[in-house]
Amino acid sequence: MSEPIHPGTRIGHVHLKVADLERALDFYCGVLGFALMQRFGAQAAFVSAGGYHHHIGLNTWESAGGTPPPPGTTGLYHLAILYPTRAALADALRRVEAAGLPLDGASDHGVSEALYLRDPDGNGVELYRDRPEAEWPRDGRGDLAMVTRRLDLVGLRADA
């Protein structure tokens, strides 16, 4: 067995192929609130939260005018955007609802609370917040016991 990866390792960014850069920017910047950090004409853009160089790259290099992959093919299931607090997740829900975008689902996983939707190119997007590790559900042996329950959206909205 190989040595485990360094515990400080994180996913730095995701880079998505999109059909229309403006439409993608309207979603990631206009709805979700990411900041545009750099743009390369009508072909690519890099967006972030908090001034990082980029959390999400968007490009049309191979996909301008394209369509999402058909069901039954491999590829991205979803990208997950981690919010620092429940209030910040509630604000994300407010933004999504104000834009009139439908949710694919909303789940309480015990370790986290998550909202699921699609971006304009059909990519799955998870908006979530983690609970403190001390609150994570555990089984009788102390092993992690994640669940999938319906998320209380009324309660989440109240925290906005």
N, C-alpha and C positions, 0 to 999 in steps of 0.2 A: 504494500500500500504506500502511496506517495505521501509526502508531508502535506499537511493542510495549508491552504493559502493564508497569507498574512491576515490577521483579523482586522486590520485597518483598511483593507481593500474595499473599494466602493465602485458602483457603476457611475462613471463620470458623466456620460451623456448618451443620448440615443439620436440617430440620424435617420430621418424618414424620407422616402421617396414620395413626392406629392404630385398631383396632376396640375394644380394651380397654386402658385406661390402666394398670391394675394389672398385667396380663399383660406389657405392654411394659416397665414399671418392673422387674418381676421379672427380665426378661432383661437389660436394659441396666445396671441397678444390681446386681441379685442375682447374675447370672452373670458379666458382663463387669467389674463393679466400679466403674462410674461413680458419682459422688456426686449425690444429688438436691440441686439448688440452689434451686429454687422450684417451687411447685405451685399451680395454680389449680383447686381442688376436684377433681372427678372428670373434668375435661375437658382439662387440659393440665399438662405438667410440663417442666422444663428440667434437664438433667443435664450434668455436666462431669467432666473430669479436672483435678486440680491447682488447683481453686478458681476457674477461669475462669467467667464468668457462665453460659455454656452452650456446649457443643459439639453437643448433640443436643436438639432440641425435639420433644416428643411431644404430639399432640392428637387428640381425638375430635370436634372441631367439625363436621366433614363426614363422619365415618367410623365413628361408634359402631355396633358390631355389624356392620360391613361385612366384605366379603370382599376378598382380594387381586385385582388386575386379572387378567383372563384372559390366557393366553399370546397373543402376537401383537399386543399393544397397546403403546403407547409409555408411557414413564414412567421411574422410577428403575431402573437396572440393579443398582447396589449403592452403598452408602456404604463408604468405606475409612477405617479407624481405624489411624493410624500409631503404632507403639510405638517407644520410643527405643532399645531394645537387643534383641538376640536373646534374652537371658534374660527380658525382659518379654514378648516374643512367646511364649516357651515357657510362661510363666505363664498367658497367655491360653489356650493350648491345654489346659493342665491344667484351667482353670476350665470350658472348654467340655466337655471329656471328663467331668469330675466331675458336670456337670449332665446327662449322658447325651444331649447334642445331637449329631446327626450332622454331619459335614463334607460339603459339596458337592464340595470339592476342596482340594488343597494343592499349591502350585506354587513352584518356584524360577524367578524371571524374570531371573536374572543381576544385575539392579539391586536386587532385593528378594526377600524370602521371604514368601509369603502363604498364609493359611488362608481358605477360603470357606465360608460357612454362611448360613442363613436365620434371620431373627428370627421371632417368633411370628406376625407379619402377612405373612410371605412375602417381606419385603424382603431383598434380597441384602446381606450384610455381609462385607467383606473386612477381615481382621485382618492387618497386615503390618509389616515393618520394612525399612528401606532399608539397603543395604550402603553403606559409604563410597564416594564418587564415584570415588576412585582405583581401586576394584575393579570398576567397571562394565564390562561387555564392550563392546569396540569392534571395528569391522571394519577392513580394511586402510587405509581413508581416515580413520580416527579417528572415524567416526560411531557413534552409539549402536547396539548390536546386541542388543536384548532378546531373551530366549528364554522358552520355557515348558517346563520340565522338572518331573518329579515331585520334590516336596520330601521330603527325608529326615526323616520324623516321628520316627523313633527317635533320630536325632542331635539333633533339636530338643528332644525330651523330656529328653534328658540334660543340656541347658543350663538346665532349670527351676530 
